[in-house]
Amino acid sequence: MCRSLQTFVCLLFAAAVLEGCSPRENNVYQGYVEGEFVYLGSSQSGKLTQLWVARGQTVKASAPVFTLESVDEAAALLQAQQQLAAMRAQLADIQTGKRAPEVNVNKAQLAQAVANARKASLQLARDEAQFRVGGIAKAQLDDSRSTADATAAQVRELSNQVEVARLPGRSQQISAQSAQVDSARAAVEQAQWKLDQKRVSAPAEGLVYDTLYRVGEWVQAGSPVVQMLPPPNVKVRFFVPETVVGGLAPGRALTIYCDGCATDVSAKITYVSSSVEYTPPVIYSNENRAKLVFMIEARPCAADAVKLHPGQPVAVRLQ
């Protein structure tokens, strides 16, 4: 029992000596690389017909990523476009009034009515002269007057019809039809938006980290199909003790070291945690304050971010 206790004490002493002999470089802290992934999906459901990218591929901004089946959406767009064209044609017809041939028909009818009215007027003049000398009866004179009045009224009616034929539709009709055109235009925009949702492009340049569906599979609305990692979304997380965190602030420069990296990577602090990331499972005291650490986040520039990979361990030197 005494020999075992002696051995344990010796081991503790040796560990303390080794820890004291291994120098720790100042301002160097351990951390890891993390990625803020972008999940690309569609707001519409459909069968995956084209997958334009592969895992590990770097794509440019606005490059096509995947396409869903869009037969129904294309037909809906065509229908909406045809309805819009019909509404616009009706509005134009109301605004321009009757066509020239229709106006010409009304003019011809008016000319015929004018001729009939002139003939009736002449006949009335002759009958009045005959009635004064007793040549015709009073009933015949009344018939001539009625015919003259009727033909004159027909002339006035057809004259008004010609004027109305030249006029556009009433303002209320035009306003109502204009509203129908606006509604049809909105339907076209909605159908176009749904069709566009079936073709998804890369929002920015980045690495295709993973593809989550295969061609031919059904994709539910909102389900991500491609997982991307743009270079600006790469960051490094590391932890510093309480004695150091007070001197750190966003914008401070640092250098990132990693195994296998040809060159060091420069970065700047973007976030300093305001809360303790780790508290030892013992009662807090002045003796264990050194065990409290705070998380720090830093981001390299986009050109250097491609050298780092999520999950990769790194060392960080503060400048």
C-alpha positions in Angstrom: 0.0 0.0 0.0 2.8 2.4 0.9 4.7 1.4 -2.3 1.6 2.2 -4.4 1.2 5.6 -2.8 4.8 6.3 -3.4 4.5 5.4 -7.0 1.5 7.6 -7.5 3.2 10.6 -5.9 6.2 10.1 -8.1 4.0 10.0 -11.2 2.3 13.2 -10.2 5.7 14.9 -9.6 7.0 13.7 -13.0 3.9 15.1 -14.8 4.3 18.4 -13.0 7.9 18.6 -14.0 7.2 17.7 -17.6 4.4 20.4 -17.8 6.8 22.9 -16.4 9.5 22.0 -18.8 7.3 22.2 -21.9 7.2 25.9 -22.8 3.9 27.2 -24.0 4.1 29.9 -26.7 2.4 33.1 -25.7 -0.7 34.3 -27.6 -1.2 30.9 -29.3 -4.5 29.1 -28.7 -6.1 25.9 -30.1 -9.3 26.0 -32.1 -11.2 24.5 -35.1 -12.7 25.5 -38.4 -16.5 25.8 -38.7 -18.7 26.4 -41.8 -22.0 28.2 -42.0 -23.6 26.1 -44.7 -26.2 27.3 -47.1 -29.0 24.8 -47.9 -30.5 25.3 -51.4 -34.0 24.1 -51.9 -37.2 25.1 -53.7 -40.5 26.5 -52.3 -42.3 24.1 -54.7 -42.5 20.4 -54.7 -41.5 18.2 -57.7 -39.4 15.4 -59.1 -35.7 16.2 -59.4 -34.9 16.1 -63.2 -31.5 17.7 -63.3 -28.6 17.9 -60.8 -26.0 20.2 -62.3 -23.4 20.0 -59.6 -21.5 17.3 -57.7 -20.1 17.1 -54.2 -16.7 18.8 -53.9 -17.3 21.0 -57.0 -16.8 24.8 -56.8 -19.5 26.7 -58.6 -19.8 30.3 -59.6 -22.6 32.7 -58.5 -25.8 32.3 -60.5 -24.7 29.0 -61.9 -27.5 26.4 -62.2 -27.6 23.9 -59.4 -30.7 21.8 -59.9 -34.0 21.7 -61.7 -37.4 20.2 -60.7 -40.1 19.0 -63.0 -42.1 22.0 -64.2 -44.7 20.8 -66.7 -47.7 22.0 -64.6 -46.1 25.4 -63.9 -45.2 26.0 -67.5 -48.8 25.3 -68.6 -50.1 27.6 -65.8 -47.8 30.4 -67.1 -49.0 29.9 -70.7 -52.7 30.0 -69.6 -52.1 33.2 -67.5 -50.3 34.9 -70.5 -53.2 34.1 -72.8 -55.7 35.5 -70.3 -53.7 38.6 -70.0 -53.6 39.0 -73.8 -57.4 38.6 -73.9 -58.0 41.2 -71.2 -55.7 43.7 -72.9 -57.6 43.2 -76.2 -60.9 43.8 -74.5 -59.6 47.0 -72.9 -58.3 48.3 -76.2 -61.6 47.5 -77.8 -63.5 49.5 -75.1 -61.1 52.4 -75.4 -61.3 52.8 -79.2 -65.1 52.5 -79.6 -66.6 50.7 -82.7 -64.5 49.8 -85.7 -64.6 51.9 -88.8 -66.8 49.5 -90.9 -69.3 49.5 -88.1 -69.3 53.3 -88.0 -69.8 53.3 -91.8 -72.9 51.1 -91.5 -74.4 53.6 -89.1 -73.5 56.4 -91.4 -75.2 54.7 -94.3 -78.4 54.1 -92.2 -78.3 57.8 -91.3 -78.1 58.8 -95.0 -81.0 56.6 -95.9 -83.0 58.1 -93.0 -82.2 61.6 -94.2 -83.4 60.8 -97.7 -86.6 59.4 -96.3 -87.1 62.4 -94.1 -86.6 64.7 -97.1 -89.1 62.7 -99.2 -91.6 62.8 -96.3 -91.1 66.6 -95.9 -91.8 67.2 -99.6 -94.9 65.0 -99.5 -96.2 66.9 -96.5 -95.7 70.2 -98.3 -97.7 69.0 -101.3 -100.5 67.5 -99.1 -100.8 70.8 -97.2 -101.2 72.7 -100.4 -103.8 70.1 -101.7 -105.7 70.3 -98.4 -106.0 74.1 -98.6 -107.8 73.9 -101.9 -109.9 70.9 -100.8 -108.1 68.4 -102.9 -107.5 65.8 -100.1 -109.1 64.8 -96.9 -107.9 65.7 -93.4 -106.9 62.1 -92.7 -104.5 62.0 -95.6 -102.8 65.2 -94.3 -102.5 63.7 -90.9 -100.8 60.6 -92.3 -98.3 62.8 -94.1 -97.5 64.7 -91.0 -97.0 61.5 -89.0 -94.6 60.1 -91.6 -92.6 63.3 -91.7 -92.3 63.4 -87.9 -91.3 59.7 -87.8 -88.6 60.1 -90.5 -87.2 63.2 -88.7 -87.0 61.3 -85.4 -85.2 58.4 -87.1 -82.7 60.9 -88.5 -82.0 62.2 -85.0 -81.7 58.7 -83.6 -79.2 57.5 -86.2 -77.2 60.8 -85.8 -76.8 60.0 -82.1 -75.8 56.4 -82.9 -73.0 57.6 -85.2 -71.7 59.9 -82.5 -71.9 57.1 -79.9 -70.0 54.7 -82.2 -67.1 57.2 -82.3 -66.9 57.4 -78.5 -64.9 55.0 -76.3 -66.5 53.0 -73.5 -67.7 54.7 -70.4 -65.1 55.5 -67.8 -66.5 53.0 -65.4 -66.2 50.2 -68.0 -62.6 51.2 -68.8 -61.7 51.3 -65.1 -63.3 47.8 -64.5 -61.5 46.4 -67.5 -58.2 48.0 -66.5 -58.6 46.2 -63.1 -59.1 42.9 -64.9 -55.9 43.6 -66.9 -53.9 44.3 -63.7 -55.3 41.1 -62.1 -54.3 39.0 -65.1 -50.8 40.6 -65.1 -50.4 39.6 -61.4 -51.5 36.1 -62.3 -48.7 36.0 -64.9 -46.1 37.2 -62.4 -47.2 34.6 -59.9 -47.1 31.8 -62.5 -43.7 33.0 -63.6 -42.4 33.0 -60.0 -43.6 29.4 -59.4 -41.9 28.3 -62.7 -38.6 30.1 -61.7 -38.7 28.3 -58.3 -38.3 25.0 -60.2 -34.8 26.2 -61.4 -32.5 26.9 -58.5 -29.1 28.7 -59.0 -26.2 29.3 -56.7 -26.7 32.5 -54.6 -22.9 33.0 -54.5 -19.7 31.3 -55.4 -18.8 28.4 -53.2 -18.1 24.8 -52.6 -20.7 22.1 -53.1 -20.3 20.4 -49.7 -22.9 17.7 -50.3 -25.9 16.7 -52.5 -28.9 15.3 -50.6 -31.1 14.0 -53.4 -30.6 11.9 -56.6 -32.2 12.6 -60.0 -35.6 11.0 -60.2 -36.4 11.4 -56.5 -39.4 13.5 -55.3 -38.4 16.6 -53.4 -40.8 18.1 -51.0 -41.2 21.9 -50.9 -38.6 23.5 -48.6 -36.4 20.4 -48.5 -32.7 21.2 -49.2 -31.2 19.5 -52.3 -27.7 20.9 -52.2 -25.5 22.0 -49.3 -23.1 24.8 -50.1 -20.3 26.5 -48.3 -19.4 30.0 -49.7 -15.9 31.1 -48.7 -17.2 34.1 -46.6 -19.1 31.6 -44.4 -15.9 29.9 -43.2 -14.8 30.9 -39.7 -12.5 29.7 -36.9 -13.5 29.2 -33.3 -10.9 29.2 -30.5 -11.0 29.7 -26.8 -9.0 32.0 -24.6 -8.8 32.3 -20.8 -10.5 35.0 -18.7 -7.2 36.9 -18.4 -7.0 37.4 -22.1 -10.6 37.9 -23.3 -10.7 41.5 -21.8 -8.1 42.6 -24.3 -9.8 41.2 -27.4 -12.3 43.0 -29.7 -13.7 42.5 -33.2 -11.3 43.7 -35.8 -8.1 42.5 -34.1 -5.8 40.6 -36.5 -4.5 37.1 -35.9 -2.8 34.3 -37.8 -4.1 30.8 -38.3 -1.8 27.7 -38.5 -2.9 24.3 -39.7 -1.3 21.0 -40.5 -0.8 20.7 -44.3 -1.4 24.3 -45.1 1.3 25.7 -47.4 1.1 29.1 -45.9 -0.4 30.7 -42.8 -3.8 32.3 -43.0 -4.6 35.8 -41.8 -7.9 36.6 -40.2 -9.7 39.1 -38.0 -11.8 38.6 -34.9 -15.5 39.0 -35.7 -17.1 37.9 -32.4 -16.1 37.8 -28.7 -18.4 35.8 -26.5 -19.8 37.6 -23.5 -20.4 34.5 -21.5 -18.3 31.7 -20.2 -18.1 28.7 -22.5 -16.8 26.3 -19.8 -17.2 26.3 -16.1 -15.4 23.5 -14.2 -17.7 21.2 -12.1 -16.4 22.6 -8.8 -17.3 25.4 -6.6 -16.2 28.7 -8.1 -13.1 30.2 -6.3 -10.2 32.4 -7.1 -8.0 29.3 -7.5 -10.0 28.0 -10.5 -10.6 31.2 -12.4 -7.9 30.2 -14.8 -10.1 27.3 -16.0 -12.8 29.7 -17.3 -12.6 30.2 -21.1 -14.4 32.3 -23.6 -15.2 31.5 -27.2 -13.8 33.8 -30.0 -14.7 33.7 -33.7 -12.5 35.0 -36.5 -13.0 35.0 -40.2 -10.3 34.9 -42.9 -10.7 36.7 -46.3 -12.5 34.8 -49.0 -9.3 34.0 -50.9 -7.8 32.3 -47.9 -11.0 30.6 -46.6 -10.7 28.0 -49.3 -7.5 26.7 -47.6 -9.6 25.7 -44.5 -12.1 22.9 -44.0 -14.9 22.5 -41.5 -13.8 20.4 -38.5 -10.1 21.0 -39.1 -8.1 21.7 -36.0 -6.0 24.8 -36.1 -3.7 27.0 -33.9 -4.3 30.7 -33.6 -1.7 33.3 -32.8 -3.0 36.7 -31.6 -1.2 39.8 -33.1 
